[in-house]
Amino acid sequence: MRQDSRPRLRLAVGTPADGCAPRWDDANFRQLFEDSPDAIVLLSEDDRVIEVNRSFERIFGYRCEEAVGRQINSLIVPDDSEPQASGLSRRVMRGEIVAAESTRRRKDGTPVDVRILGYPIFRDGRQIGIFGIYSDISMRRHVERILRLQAAAMDSAASAIFITSYDGAVEWVNRAFSELSGYSEDELLGRDASLLDAGRSLEGLDPRQWQRLPANELWRGQVVVRHKDGHLYTVEQTVKPLVDPAAGIDHFVVVQEDISERVEAERRLHHMARHDFLTALPNRYAFGERLERELDRAGGTGVVAVMILDLDHFKDINDSYGHAVGDDLLVAVGRRLRGRLPEGATLARFGGDEFGIVPSGLASFETASSLAQELLDAFTQPFAVRGQEIYVGASIGIAVHPPGPADARSLIKNADMALYRAKADGRSSFRFYEQQMDREVRRRMWLGQELRGALERDELSLAFQPQIDLDSGVVIGVEALLRWCHPGRGWIPPDRFIPAAEATGLIVPIGEWVLHQACAQAQRWRESLGIELRVGVNLSPVQVREPRLPETVANALQATGLDPALLELELTESLLVQASPTVEASIERLLALGVGFALDDFGKGYSSLDYLRRFRLRRLKIDRTFVAGLGNGSPDPVIVSLITVLGQKLGLEVIAEGVETRAQLDFLAAEGCRQVQGYYFSRPLPPADLEELLRAGNGRIAGLDGPRRLGGLA
């Protein structure tokens, strides 16, 4: 080894008088030695301490007197570091300059991280020792550990993090950001952050916007980001400026949380809150919002119409085919209606079988009428549902502004009232709202409220109208008719309160009461008079559709002891024409009990006679409207004759209702109609009055050659 090529320190080594301070060849070097912030030690060839400076005492805790003469390794080298320290010493003694970082120990045993520089010392060309420098790097090591932990934490964080320069160039990314964005670290470093922009939220990814942030503030918001593969995702992003005390803001830390699933869930919830789950159409809430917008757009100068469409007898379809088919039918109806509506119109499902419609940009009142008819025409063709063709009709109520109110709630309410009128007028039609409907609705509501307590307050009663056999004059039966005497309004006609009872569902408990009272009264007459009168009870379609009807009838017969053959249930023609399997099953169960059935109001509005073949009826009742038309030049006599012949051919009893004159009676008798009822013989009577009549005539109505009118309830 060529020692001449290495730096040399010329030192004069001797034994100082104070036993510690050596003699130096260079006073300047001595000053540097003492003032150095690093620990400096002079070692002999065998690693013994010759001298240390003041920083050695500060860093390692040994005074000069304690250190001189001792081997350096025994002073400051931990046991587990001794081989490495000895190796460094040997390398320096071979003439090398060495540098290393290691841990040494203080006098009190605590560790200290140091950077070690070892220089060989030469004198007259011969190496005589070692010049060692120990720099305390504990703080640096501590900071490095913290930075290392922070970097590891940021890199392993679940949040996506990247750091940019002031101009927006990406300088660091963590693993989560690479996984989220699809870009590797190499692909991102040096690129502008706006690379990720999806064109929807430039502010969130534009460094020029970040530069406007005050140093102590941050930006937070939702940003739509473009993935490397092109798809878009949404993040909750926070941008925080990093401040250099001397230069100001020089970097930005960007943290992103992927909220795509949350945003999609919120979108779905928002959609669900405003849309019907079955048809995906807007619901009532969304319908109201859109109607309000349409009213605002019209601005008092345009026409805005609200239509409410309801399917006719949809419950029968559910009963006949099941709710799954009913649901599919509703979806099909929604699709067909959408296809018939003009562009921009709103179609919503309110629930059940009810749909709301707001046509957009109507020109006039007549335009609404034409559209309503076109929608009704859409129901002339069957709906193909699960391999079956299903016919269903619809009714529409319409409210128009102007002249109607300019608020959504009132228009919807008015359209609903018009729908009720369309159904009451026979269905499969449309009606416009009129002010009179509002009065009718209020009257119906009052009737419904008052009816709820009518049974408990004993306000309801039954009147009985005799039914006479013309050949014998015998009263063969009675029709039970419900009456209501309101304490404040007096007698309320049935044609007013029965529809209210049906609309509110009160007809079911009231009908059950009527059945029990009628059966009980027939049984009392049987026991007190010794005559058997057949009692007829009208059943509302609402009652017949109740699955519990057979059980209700059986309970009434059992509780009163009445022979089932003496109970006759009167059904409407419309009910039988559209009878569901549930209704048919109930009728079969009632027939099995032994009760009879009469067809009420026969001949009004239906041409199909198939139900006469399907149902085992006992009697046909000729409606009073046909009887009223006898002898006034109308075609009613022909209709009455046909009904009478039809009933006879089918083996059914035929009874005419509403007989009020001798001419009507004579015509019916001549045509072969043998059973009648009407005011010509008797008004509907309270039970006691009818019993008096029967006692007086021994079960007969005397004097068929002239009217027998008795007082009583109308």
SVG drawing of the C-alpha trace seen along z (x, -y; Angstrom):
<svg xmlns="http://www.w3.org/2000/svg" viewBox="-161 -33 171 62">
<polyline fill="none" stroke="black" stroke-width="0.4" points="0.0,0.0 1.3,-3.4 1.0,-5.4 2.3,-8.6 -0.8,-9.0 -3.1,-9.4 -3.7,-12.5 -1.4,-12.7 -1.7,-14.4 1.6,-15.4 1.1,-15.0 3.6,-15.3 2.6,-12.7 4.0,-12.9 3.1,-12.7 1.6,-16.1 2.2,-17.5 -1.5,-17.4 -1.7,-13.8 -4.3,-14.5 -3.6,-17.3 -1.1,-16.3 1.3,-18.6 -0.1,-19.7 2.0,-20.6 -0.8,-22.8 -2.7,-25.2 -5.5,-25.7 -6.1,-22.0 -6.3,-22.0 -9.1,-24.6 -11.1,-22.7 -10.7,-19.5 -12.1,-21.1 -15.0,-23.1 -16.3,-20.3 -19.9,-19.3 -19.0,-15.8 -17.2,-13.4 -13.5,-13.1 -11.2,-10.5 -7.5,-9.8 -6.7,-6.1 -3.4,-4.3 -2.5,-1.3 -4.1,1.0 -7.4,-0.9 -6.7,-2.6 -7.9,-6.2 -5.2,-8.8 -7.5,-11.8 -11.2,-12.8 -12.8,-16.2 -15.6,-17.9 -18.3,-16.6 -17.2,-13.1 -18.0,-13.8 -21.4,-15.3 -22.4,-12.5 -21.0,-9.4 -20.9,-10.7 -17.2,-9.9 -14.8,-12.6 -11.4,-12.7 -9.8,-11.2 -12.2,-8.3 -11.6,-7.5 -7.8,-7.9 -5.9,-4.6 -9.0,-2.4 -9.9,-0.5 -12.6,-2.3 -14.6,0.9 -14.9,1.5 -16.2,-2.1 -18.8,-2.6 -19.4,0.6 -22.3,2.8 -21.4,6.5 -23.4,7.5 -21.6,4.8 -18.0,5.6 -17.1,7.8 -18.3,5.1 -16.4,2.4 -13.2,4.5 -13.5,5.0 -13.7,1.3 -10.6,0.7 -8.6,3.3 -9.5,1.7 -8.3,-1.7 -5.1,-0.2 -4.5,1.2 -4.6,-2.4 -8.2,-2.7 -10.6,-5.5 -13.8,-4.0 -17.4,-5.3 -20.3,-3.5 -23.4,-4.0 -24.0,-2.0 -25.3,-2.0 -23.0,-2.7 -23.7,-3.0 -23.3,-5.8 -21.8,-5.5 -25.2,-5.0 -25.9,-2.2 -28.4,-3.9 -27.9,-3.5 -27.0,-6.3 -27.0,-6.2 -23.8,-7.5 -22.1,-8.0 -18.5,-6.8 -15.6,-8.2 -12.2,-6.5 -8.9,-8.0 -5.4,-6.5 -2.8,-8.7 0.7,-8.8 4.0,-10.1 7.1,-10.1 5.5,-7.8 4.4,-5.3 0.8,-4.7 0.7,-5.3 -3.0,-5.4 -6.6,-6.2 -8.5,-9.5 -12.2,-8.7 -15.2,-11.0 -18.6,-10.1 -21.6,-12.2 -24.8,-11.8 -27.4,-10.8 -30.1,-9.8 -32.4,-12.6 -31.9,-11.9 -32.5,-8.2 -35.7,-9.1 -36.9,-11.3 -36.1,-8.7 -38.0,-6.1 -41.0,-8.3 -40.8,-9.1 -40.4,-5.4 -43.4,-4.6 -45.4,-7.4 -44.5,-6.3 -45.4,-2.7 -48.7,-3.8 -49.6,-6.0 -48.6,-3.2 -50.7,-0.6 -53.6,-3.0 -57.0,-2.0 -57.5,-5.5 -55.9,-6.4 -53.3,-9.1 -51.1,-11.0 -48.9,-14.1 -48.3,-16.6 -46.1,-19.6 -47.5,-23.1 -48.1,-22.8 -49.9,-19.5 -47.3,-17.0 -47.7,-13.7 -44.6,-13.1 -45.8,-10.2 -48.6,-7.7 -49.5,-5.0 -50.5,-1.4 -54.2,-2.0 -54.2,-4.8 -52.6,-2.7 -55.1,0.1 -58.0,-2.4 -57.0,-4.3 -55.5,-1.4 -52.3,-3.3 -48.9,-2.1 -46.6,-4.4 -44.3,-4.7 -47.3,-5.7 -48.3,-8.5 -45.1,-10.1 -44.5,-13.3 -48.0,-13.3 -50.5,-16.0 -53.3,-15.1 -55.9,-16.2 -55.1,-13.0 -57.8,-11.4 -60.5,-14.0 -63.7,-12.6 -64.9,-15.9 -67.6,-16.3 -65.7,-17.8 -62.7,-19.7 -62.5,-21.7 -61.7,-18.6 -58.7,-17.6 -57.4,-20.9 -54.2,-22.1 -55.0,-25.6 -58.0,-25.5 -56.0,-24.1 -53.5,-27.0 -56.3,-29.3 -56.6,-27.5 -55.4,-29.4 -52.5,-27.7 -54.6,-26.7 -57.7,-25.4 -58.5,-22.3 -60.9,-21.4 -63.4,-18.6 -66.0,-17.3 -67.2,-14.5 -65.2,-14.0 -66.0,-11.7 -62.7,-10.1 -61.8,-8.2 -60.1,-4.8 -57.2,-3.8 -59.6,-1.4 -62.1,-4.2 -64.9,-3.5 -65.9,-6.2 -66.1,-6.0 -66.8,-8.5 -64.5,-9.5 -64.8,-11.7 -61.7,-13.8 -59.7,-16.0 -57.0,-18.4 -54.6,-19.8 -51.8,-22.3 -48.3,-21.6 -46.5,-24.8 -42.8,-25.4 -42.0,-28.1 -39.8,-29.9 -41.5,-29.4 -45.2,-29.0 -47.4,-26.3 -45.2,-24.0 -47.1,-20.7 -50.6,-19.3 -51.7,-16.1 -54.8,-14.5 -56.8,-11.8 -59.5,-9.9 -62.1,-7.5 -64.0,-5.4 -67.7,-6.0 -69.0,-4.6 -71.1,-1.9 -72.5,-4.5 -73.3,-6.9 -75.0,-4.0 -76.9,-3.0 -78.1,-6.5 -79.1,-6.8 -81.1,-3.5 -82.7,-4.8 -83.5,-8.1 -85.1,-6.2 -87.0,-3.8 -88.3,-6.8 -89.8,-8.3 -90.6,-5.2 -92.9,-2.3 -91.0,1.0 -93.2,3.1 -93.6,1.0 -90.5,-1.3 -92.9,-4.2 -92.8,-7.4 -94.8,-7.1 -97.4,-9.4 -94.7,-11.6 -92.7,-12.1 -96.0,-12.6 -96.8,-15.5 -93.4,-17.0 -93.7,-16.8 -97.2,-18.1 -96.0,-21.2 -93.3,-21.7 -95.9,-21.4 -98.1,-24.0 -95.1,-26.4 -94.2,-25.9 -97.8,-26.6 -97.6,-29.9 -101.3,-30.4 -101.6,-30.6 -101.5,-27.0 -103.8,-24.0 -102.7,-21.5 -104.7,-18.3 -104.5,-15.5 -105.9,-12.1 -106.3,-9.3 -106.9,-5.9 -108.1,-2.9 -108.6,0.6 -112.2,2.0 -112.7,5.0 -109.0,5.6 -109.6,7.5 -111.5,10.1 -108.4,10.7 -106.2,11.2 -108.9,13.6 -109.1,15.5 -105.5,15.7 -103.5,14.9 -101.5,11.9 -98.4,12.8 -100.5,12.6 -102.1,9.4 -98.7,7.8 -97.6,8.8 -100.8,7.3 -100.0,4.0 -96.6,3.9 -98.2,4.6 -100.8,1.9 -98.0,-0.6 -96.1,0.3 -99.2,0.0 -100.2,-3.4 -96.7,-4.7 -96.9,-3.8 -100.2,-5.8 -99.0,-8.9 -97.4,-11.8 -93.7,-12.6 -93.1,-14.5 -96.1,-13.2 -95.8,-11.8 -97.1,-8.4 -97.1,-7.3 -98.4,-4.4 -100.1,-5.5 -100.5,-2.0 -102.8,0.9 -104.3,0.6 -104.4,-3.2 -102.2,-5.3 -101.7,-9.0 -101.1,-10.9 -100.0,-14.5 -100.0,-15.2 -97.4,-17.8 -98.3,-20.9 -102.1,-20.4 -103.6,-22.9 -107.2,-22.8 -109.9,-21.1 -110.8,-19.1 -107.3,-17.7 -107.5,-16.2 -110.8,-14.6 -109.4,-13.1 -106.4,-11.7 -108.6,-10.2 -110.6,-8.3 -107.4,-7.1 -106.2,-5.7 -109.5,-3.9 -109.3,-2.5 -106.0,-0.9 -108.0,1.5 -110.1,2.9 -107.4,5.4 -106.5,8.2 -103.2,8.2 -101.0,11.2 -99.9,12.3 -98.1,15.6 -99.6,17.3 -103.1,16.0 -105.2,13.3 -106.8,11.1 -109.4,8.4 -109.6,5.6 -111.3,2.2 -110.5,-1.1 -112.1,-4.3 -110.6,-7.8 -111.2,-10.9 -109.9,-14.2 -109.3,-17.6 -108.2,-20.5 -106.5,-23.9 -107.9,-26.3 -110.6,-26.6 -109.5,-24.2 -107.1,-25.2 -103.4,-25.7 -102.0,-23.5 -101.1,-19.8 -102.8,-18.5 -106.2,-20.0 -106.0,-18.9 -105.3,-15.3 -108.1,-15.3 -110.5,-16.6 -109.4,-14.0 -110.0,-11.3 -113.5,-12.6 -114.1,-12.5 -112.8,-8.9 -115.3,-8.0 -118.1,-9.4 -116.8,-7.5 -117.0,-4.3 -120.4,-5.1 -121.7,-5.8 -120.9,-2.4 -117.1,-2.3 -115.1,-2.0 -115.5,-5.7 -114.0,-9.1 -115.5,-12.0 -114.3,-15.6 -114.4,-17.1 -117.4,-19.3 -118.0,-21.3 -121.0,-19.2 -118.7,-16.2 -117.1,-17.9 -120.4,-18.3 -121.2,-14.6 -117.8,-13.5 -118.4,-15.5 -121.9,-14.0 -120.4,-10.5 -117.8,-11.2 -120.4,-12.3 -122.6,-9.3 -119.6,-7.0 -118.7,-8.6 -122.3,-8.5 -122.8,-4.9 -119.9,-3.7 -122.0,-4.2 -125.4,-3.5 -125.4,0.2 -124.4,-0.6 -126.9,-3.4 -129.7,-1.1 -130.5,-3.4 -130.7,-0.6 -133.8,1.5 -135.4,3.9 -138.6,3.5 -140.1,6.4 -142.0,6.2 -144.3,9.2 -143.9,11.3 -147.2,12.8 -148.1,15.8 -150.8,14.6 -152.5,18.0 -153.2,18.4 -152.8,14.9 -150.5,16.4 -147.6,14.4 -144.8,16.8 -141.9,14.7 -140.6,11.3 -137.7,9.1 -135.7,7.7 -134.8,4.1 -132.4,2.0 -133.6,-1.3 -131.7,-4.0 -133.4,-6.5 -130.8,-9.1 -131.6,-11.0 -130.8,-14.4 -131.7,-13.8 -134.6,-11.4 -135.0,-8.6 -132.1,-8.4 -132.8,-6.6 -130.9,-3.4 -129.7,-4.6 -127.7,-7.3 -126.2,-5.3 -125.6,-1.9 -123.0,-3.2 -121.2,-4.9 -121.3,-1.7 -119.8,0.2 -117.1,-2.5 -116.0,-2.4 -116.3,1.4 -119.0,1.0 -121.3,3.0 -119.6,6.2 -120.5,5.8 -123.9,4.2 -124.6,7.0 -123.8,9.6 -126.3,7.8 -129.0,7.8 -128.5,11.6 -128.9,12.3 -132.0,10.0 -133.7,11.3 -133.2,15.0 -134.3,14.3 -137.5,12.5 -138.4,15.3 -138.0,17.9 -140.2,15.8 -143.0,15.7 -142.6,19.4 -143.1,20.0 -145.8,17.4 -147.9,17.7 -147.1,21.3 -146.3,20.2 -143.0,20.5 -142.0,17.3 -139.0,17.3 -136.9,14.2 -134.8,12.6 -131.6,10.7 -129.7,8.5 -126.0,9.1 -123.6,6.4 -120.8,7.4 -118.4,6.4 -120.0,9.0 -119.9,11.7 -116.2,11.2 -115.5,11.7 -114.2,15.3 -115.9,15.5 -119.4,15.1 -120.4,18.8 -119.3,18.9 -121.3,15.8 -124.5,17.2 -124.0,20.6 -123.6,18.8 -126.8,16.8 -128.8,19.9 -127.4,21.8 -127.9,19.0 -131.6,18.5 -132.6,22.0 -134.0,21.0 -134.4,23.7 -131.7,22.8 -134.4,23.4 -136.2,20.3 -133.2,18.1 -132.8,16.6 -129.8,14.5 -130.2,12.0 -127.2,11.4 -126.7,8.7 -126.3,9.6 -122.9,7.7 -121.4,9.8 -122.2,13.1 -121.0,12.0 -117.6,11.2 -117.5,13.8 -114.0,14.9 -113.1,18.4 -113.4,17.2 -116.9,16.0 -117.9,19.2 -116.5,21.3 -118.5,19.2 -121.7,19.7 -121.1,23.5 -120.6,23.6 -123.8,21.7 -125.7,23.9 -124.4,26.9 -125.9,25.3 -129.3,25.4 -129.9,21.7 -131.4,20.4 -130.3,17.7 -132.3,15.1 -130.9,12.9 -131.8,9.3 -132.2,6.6 -132.1,9.1 -131.8,7.7 -129.9,4.5 -126.9,3.9 -125.5,7.4 -126.0,9.6 -124.1,12.7 -126.3,15.5 -123.5,17.9 -123.8,17.3 -127.4,18.6 -126.0,21.9 -123.1,21.9 -125.0,20.9 -127.8,22.8 -130.3,20.0 -133.8,20.3 -135.5,17.1 -135.1,14.3 -136.3,10.9 -137.6,8.6 -136.2,5.2 -138.7,2.5 -137.6,0.3 -139.0,2.7 -142.2,3.1 -142.6,-0.7 -142.5,-0.8 -145.4,1.5 -148.3,-0.1 -146.6,-3.3 -145.5,-2.4 -142.0,-1.4 -140.3,1.9 -140.4,2.9 -143.4,5.3 -141.4,7.3 -138.4,7.5 -140.6,8.6 -142.2,11.3 -138.8,12.6 -137.5,12.7 -140.6,14.5 -140.3,17.1 -136.5,17.5 -137.0,18.1 -139.8,20.7 -137.6,22.5 -134.7,22.6 -137.0,24.0 -136.6,20.8 -139.2,18.9 -139.8,15.4 -140.9,12.6 -141.6,9.0 -140.6,6.1 -142.2,2.7 -145.8,3.6 -147.8,0.5 -150.9,0.5 -153.6,2.9 -152.5,2.7 -149.0,3.9 -150.5,6.7 -152.8,7.8 -150.0,7.8 -147.7,9.9 -150.4,12.4 -151.2,12.7 -147.6,13.3 -147.3,16.1 -145.4,14.3 -146.9,15.8 -144.9,13.9 -145.0,10.2 -144.1,7.6 -144.7,3.9 -146.7,1.0 -149.9,2.2 -150.0,4.8 -147.9,3.3 -145.1,1.0 -142.1,2.4 -143.4,2.8 -142.0,3.1 -142.1,6.7 -145.1,6.0 -147.2,4.4 -146.5,7.2 -147.4,9.8 -150.7,8.0 -151.3,8.2 -150.5,11.8 -152.7,12.6 -155.7,10.8 -155.4,12.6 -154.3,15.9 -151.1,15.6 -152.8,14.2 -153.1,10.8 -156.8,10.4 -158.5,8.6 -156.3,9.1 -159.0,7.3 -157.9,4.0 -154.8,2.6 -154.1,3.3 -152.1,0.4 -150.8,0.4 -149.0,-2.4 -145.5,-2.0 -142.0,-2.6 -141.5,-3.6"/>
</svg>
